[in-house]
Amino acid sequence: NPTALDTLFKRCKTPRGADKIFRLWDDALWAVSKKTDTTDAYRRYLLRFPGGQHVKEANVAVEEAAWRGCQESGKVESYKAYLKEYPSGTHAKEAKEAINNLAYQVAREKDTIEGYESFLKDNSGHKEAEKRLRQLRYERAVRTGTLEHWKAFYDEYRYSRWTDDGKDFDQMKENAGKEIARLLFERIAAEATLEL
């Protein structure tokens, strides 16, 4: 019982007895911390015994308990808090991947150009998000049929190489080029200006 050992330690009159009780108290509080198995319990141990016999184990256990808390909550904020406290921790890479996956789920649920653009600002190189964004931009250009949307699509992707799509993507670029030429010609026919 850590509380009883604390009381006994305060009453002990001999240094040798105090050392023995202190070690027993250290072990007892560590056993309670392990049994409770929470971040707070391990931190209480570290607060009471900063130079105790189980400090290394307690530090590892604090991080592991924090990581379990992240996984249980499944929230971006939890993973970010973990990374803030343990930027190069044991699970830092997993935490970053979890944040990335959760953010991608939000973008997929929105399934909008803006949602994917926002996601890709922090997660550039995410192939699935880039592919879906490209598809949405193409669909918008087809749906609206405006020169601005066709040019936005073409300007963004004309020099891109998407080996995973091959002919489909090449066809999209070709269609965009043809639509831009057609729309520009219609504008020139309607109003021949030097700018056009």
C-alpha positions as CSV (number, residue, x, y, z in Angstrom):
1,N,0.0,0.0,0.0
2,P,1.8,3.2,-1.2
3,T,-0.1,5.4,1.2
4,A,0.8,3.3,4.2
5,L,4.4,3.2,3.1
6,D,4.4,7.0,2.7
7,T,3.1,7.4,6.3
8,L,5.7,4.8,7.6
9,F,8.5,6.6,5.7
10,K,7.6,9.9,7.4
11,R,7.7,8.3,10.8
12,C,11.0,6.3,10.3
13,K,13.8,7.5,12.5
14,T,16.8,5.6,11.1
15,P,18.4,6.3,7.7
16,R,18.8,2.6,6.9
17,G,15.2,1.9,7.7
18,A,14.1,5.0,5.7
19,D,16.0,3.8,2.6
20,K,14.4,0.3,2.8
21,I,10.9,1.8,3.2
22,F,11.6,4.3,0.4
23,R,12.5,1.4,-2.0
24,L,9.4,-0.5,-0.9
25,W,7.3,2.6,-1.4
26,D,8.8,3.1,-4.9
27,D,8.0,-0.5,-5.9
28,A,4.5,-0.3,-4.4
29,L,3.6,2.9,-6.3
30,W,5.1,1.5,-9.5
31,A,3.0,-1.7,-9.1
32,V,-0.2,0.4,-8.6
33,S,0.7,2.5,-11.6
34,K,1.1,-0.6,-13.8
35,K,-2.1,-2.0,-12.5
36,T,-4.0,1.2,-13.3
37,D,-2.1,1.5,-16.6
38,T,-3.1,5.1,-17.4
39,T,-1.0,8.1,-18.4
40,D,-2.0,9.9,-15.2
41,A,-0.9,7.0,-13.0
42,Y,2.5,6.8,-14.6
43,R,2.9,10.5,-14.4
44,R,2.1,10.4,-10.7
45,Y,4.8,7.8,-10.2
46,L,7.3,10.0,-12.1
47,L,6.3,13.1,-10.1
48,R,6.7,11.3,-6.8
49,F,9.9,9.3,-7.8
50,P,11.7,11.3,-10.4
51,G,14.9,9.3,-9.7
52,G,13.1,6.1,-8.8
53,Q,14.0,2.6,-9.8
54,H,11.3,2.4,-12.6
55,V,11.8,5.8,-14.3
56,K,12.8,4.4,-17.7
57,E,9.9,2.0,-17.7
58,A,7.5,4.7,-16.5
59,N,8.6,7.1,-19.4
60,V,8.0,4.3,-21.9
61,A,4.7,3.4,-20.3
62,V,3.5,7.1,-20.4
63,E,4.1,7.2,-24.1
64,E,2.5,3.9,-24.7
65,A,-0.6,4.9,-22.7
66,A,-0.8,8.2,-24.6
67,W,-0.6,6.2,-27.9
68,R,-3.4,3.9,-26.8
69,G,-5.5,6.9,-25.9
70,C,-5.0,8.2,-29.4
71,Q,-6.1,5.0,-31.0
72,E,-9.1,4.7,-28.7
73,S,-10.3,8.2,-29.5
74,G,-9.5,8.0,-33.2
75,K,-9.5,11.8,-33.4
76,V,-7.0,14.0,-35.3
77,E,-6.6,16.2,-32.3
78,S,-5.5,13.3,-30.2
79,Y,-2.8,12.3,-32.7
80,K,-1.7,15.9,-33.0
81,A,-1.4,16.1,-29.2
82,Y,0.7,12.9,-29.2
83,L,3.0,14.3,-31.9
84,K,3.4,17.6,-30.0
85,E,4.5,15.7,-26.9
86,Y,6.5,13.0,-28.7
87,P,7.6,14.5,-32.0
88,S,10.1,11.6,-32.5
89,G,8.3,9.1,-30.4
90,T,7.9,5.4,-31.0
91,H,4.6,5.9,-32.8
92,A,5.3,9.2,-34.5
93,K,5.2,7.8,-38.0
94,E,2.0,5.9,-37.3
95,A,0.4,9.1,-35.8
96,K,1.3,11.1,-38.9
97,E,-0.2,8.3,-41.1
98,A,-3.4,8.2,-38.9
99,I,-3.8,12.0,-39.3
100,N,-3.3,11.7,-43.0
101,N,-5.9,8.9,-43.3
102,L,-8.4,10.8,-41.2
103,A,-8.0,14.0,-43.2
104,Y,-8.3,12.0,-46.4
105,Q,-11.6,10.5,-45.1
106,V,-12.9,14.0,-44.5
107,A,-11.9,15.0,-48.1
108,R,-13.6,11.9,-49.5
109,E,-16.8,12.6,-47.5
110,K,-16.9,16.1,-48.9
111,D,-15.8,14.9,-52.4
112,T,-15.3,18.5,-53.6
113,I,-12.5,20.2,-55.5
114,E,-12.0,22.5,-52.5
115,G,-11.9,19.6,-50.0
116,Y,-9.2,17.8,-52.0
117,E,-7.2,20.9,-52.6
118,S,-7.3,21.7,-48.9
119,F,-6.2,18.1,-48.1
120,L,-3.4,18.2,-50.6
121,K,-1.9,21.4,-49.2
122,D,-0.7,19.3,-46.2
123,N,-0.5,16.0,-47.9
124,S,1.0,16.5,-51.3
125,G,1.8,13.4,-53.3
126,H,-1.3,11.5,-52.1
127,K,-2.0,9.6,-55.3
128,E,-5.7,8.8,-54.7
129,A,-6.5,12.4,-53.7
130,E,-4.7,13.8,-56.6
131,K,-6.4,11.4,-59.0
132,R,-9.9,12.2,-57.6
133,L,-9.1,16.0,-57.7
134,R,-8.1,15.7,-61.3
135,Q,-11.3,13.8,-62.1
136,L,-13.5,16.4,-60.4
137,R,-11.8,19.2,-62.2
138,Y,-12.4,17.5,-65.5
139,E,-16.0,16.8,-64.7
140,R,-16.5,20.4,-63.7
141,A,-15.1,21.5,-67.0
142,V,-17.4,19.1,-68.9
143,R,-20.4,20.1,-66.8
144,T,-19.9,23.9,-67.1
145,G,-18.3,24.0,-70.5
146,T,-16.6,27.3,-69.7
147,L,-13.3,28.3,-71.2
148,E,-12.0,29.2,-67.7
149,H,-12.7,25.7,-66.3
150,W,-11.2,24.0,-69.4
151,K,-8.1,26.2,-69.2
152,A,-7.8,25.6,-65.4
153,F,-7.8,21.9,-66.0
154,Y,-5.5,22.0,-69.0
155,D,-3.0,24.4,-67.4
156,E,-2.8,22.3,-64.3
157,Y,-2.2,19.0,-66.0
158,R,-0.8,19.6,-69.5
159,Y,2.8,18.7,-68.5
160,S,1.8,16.0,-66.0
161,R,2.5,12.3,-66.6
162,W,0.1,10.0,-64.9
163,T,1.4,6.5,-65.6
164,D,-1.4,4.8,-63.7
165,D,-4.1,6.2,-66.0
166,G,-2.3,6.0,-69.3
167,K,-4.7,6.5,-72.2
168,D,-7.6,7.8,-70.1
169,F,-5.6,10.8,-68.9
170,D,-4.1,11.5,-72.3
171,Q,-7.6,11.5,-73.7
172,M,-8.7,14.0,-71.0
173,K,-5.8,16.3,-71.9
174,E,-6.6,16.0,-75.6
175,N,-10.3,16.8,-75.0
176,A,-9.4,19.8,-72.9
177,G,-7.1,21.1,-75.7
178,K,-9.8,20.7,-78.3
179,E,-12.5,22.3,-76.1
180,I,-10.2,25.3,-75.4
181,A,-9.6,25.7,-79.1
182,R,-13.3,25.5,-79.9
183,L,-14.3,27.9,-77.2
184,L,-11.6,30.4,-78.2
185,F,-12.7,30.2,-81.9
186,E,-16.4,30.8,-80.9
187,R,-15.3,33.9,-78.9
188,I,-13.2,35.2,-81.8
189,A,-16.1,34.6,-84.2
190,A,-18.5,36.5,-81.9
191,E,-16.1,39.3,-81.1
192,A,-12.8,39.5,-82.9
193,T,-10.4,41.3,-80.5
194,L,-6.6,41.4,-80.5
195,E,-6.6,39.9,-77.1
196,L,-8.6,36.8,-78.2
